[in-house]
Amino acid sequence: MIGQPVAGVGTENEAVTLDAIRDCFEGIVPATLATIDPAGIPNVSFISQVQYVDPGRIALSYQFFNKTRRNILSTRQATVEVIDPLTVAFYQLDLDFETTESKGPIFETMKARLAGIASHTGMEGVFRLMGADIFRVRAVRCVVPPRLARPQPPVPALPALRRVLNDMARATALGELYDLTLDAIARHLGITNLMILVPDETRGALDAVATWGYSASGIGAEVRFGDGVIGVAAREKVAIRIDHMSSAYLYGSAVRDQVLAEAGHKTQESRLVPFPGLSRPESQIALPMLWQCQLTGVLFAESPLPLRFGHREEDILDCIALALAASAAALAAEEEAPPLSASLAQSRHSDTLSLRHYAADDSVFAGSDYVIKGVAGAILWKLVRAHVASGASEFTNRELRLSSELRLPSHAENLEARLVLLERRLREKALPIRIEKAGRGRFRLDVRANLALQEE
């Protein structure tokens, strides 16, 4: 039964649970898989990966159609032996085969981690995941008791999580929530390379809206759905964790080259903000921020150290990601503000700022300098057009939400995230345009230049 101990014998005849031996599934020590054929002849082989699925199931990596695979399909039973790398205890798990998955969250999680293992062992191009074999765990036995005491974590999990959540609770605005969250994770958990990205479904991509620990802010840096641990976590809505990095999950020039190749025109390169990640990370983890089953963002962390993020860190960061999504939704749920009358006084400035808008991807340029694109770009263009046409400077979230031309997603909190991204990009580019809060559900466009608009 899910949530109950799996039947088995521990060191003193107590039940052993899968949750209690998750360190065995980190891939540090290879597992041994035993099967038998219909005639009862045994076969023993090493297996690349054992993946925890839930308190009653695990998944094994299916990479080759060999004798082990034939035995599993014919008898639908197996036994796997795993080793706890921290205590050097040995456990045997009796398994009943259920199904093979070749897509979806479990498969993608195993694919990402297997790529890291292959890269670390020099087996890239050899280790290719064909499927994730899901097994029901019938019994767990401790066959060699622990030889070493389990080391205590450097930061106790629950007190650290409590301090992070307390710091997050001080936020009164969405942008402040993003910054407080990353600051709290860095201070209380010692994870110092962090990022929050928000989705833009119209482009099938995510944009960095807050970063921590990098030499460049990278606000507005783009990651496509399905690219690297961030893109896979967003697409599958599942945590993706890699302890040994693979080139298949690196960002930067590889992602940029792919975007350029797909775009097929020279001006696309100027539409990209460089990804601010580490040049040689060894560990990465990405966790989806989910609210009412909707993806509202991805919390990302990385480290130059291998094995930096275990299942303990995954549990803590997953709780923070879920709290972040819920807090963002609460901050975005404002009372509907009545429409504001436009200010008819045109601004008078000696300087002129030329803005160009490309309808194909809603990208906006200030002169030849790329500013932003996607939904945030469409919002900026709508605001500056209204300002030039009528001198309007105050707007409501409601009027943006009801605007059909913006193609906003159905969940309202995405609008708030787009406004935070836009406000930060305008500030970072040092443009004479600012977005400021003007009350609940209202904001002000502060323009300190004459605007010359051009549509492409």
C-alpha angles and dihedrals in degrees: 000000000000111000094019126103114271110243111261146107122273128193090288100025094274120136117268118217128206089233090059094055102042090122086071090066097058093098095237092121118033116246125231119228123200124193137164132216123231089272092056096252109146128227126192126195141157118255126209100218143017113189126199109230105171138323091290105033143053133185128224124205114254107205108143135033096231139132092291091055093047091050093050092051093047102043099020090215135103143159123221127194118208133183128219103228092204101049100019090231118152122221131186121207122198109213139199115201115236111168147322121246121200097178140023135064100316093046093047092047091052092043091055094047093044089054088055092049091048092050092048093050097041093248100121109144091025101063104067119160112226095175148333112252109212117210133186109227109232098180142355122208130184103221098172115032122227114286097187131045113251108254118240115246114252091235119037106237105222098044090048092048091048092053092049092050091047091054091048090053090066092068117112097177135038097246090049089051091055093050096044091050095053092043091051093049091050094048101039102032101029093234105137107174107070142151141182117207128186126207128248103194093188089067099031089237145105127231127210108244099170132018137180133197101016130117091231122041095226092200106172095023109150132226120182121227106266096023116121125325092312095052094043092048089052096046096045096032091227135114114264119199129180122185097183113036125236126202087235089069101042122112132208123062095011093056091042092052091051092052091049092049092050093044095053098199133095099234093063094083091065088055093066128091109207113254106248097213128128114282094226110021119175098189130035135172130183124188126190118235103222129187120175088345091303122121109238098168148318127258109212132189133175140177139195087228123087118236091018095137118051130168089279092060090043091055093049096045092045090057089049092048092052091046089048091054092048093047091048090052091050093050091047094051099092130161111264107264118216116248114274122227113247119250106241096199108108114220116248117211134153094222123075124210117201114212123188124195125200109203093200093074102001090246117162125206129194100213102314094332118105114233111170145320144197121040092341089053091050090051092051092049092049091051097048092046090053090047094051093044099047110000090253112169105161124067140170130229087232095062090050092047091052094047109110093197092066094059091212119188116254095251109084098211089072089068091057091049091051091052091050090050091048093048091051095046092051090050093046092050089050092229122166088246124090136176116215133178111254099181139305109338092354136100138180129229108216109198118182100178139053107265123223109192126201127184119209 
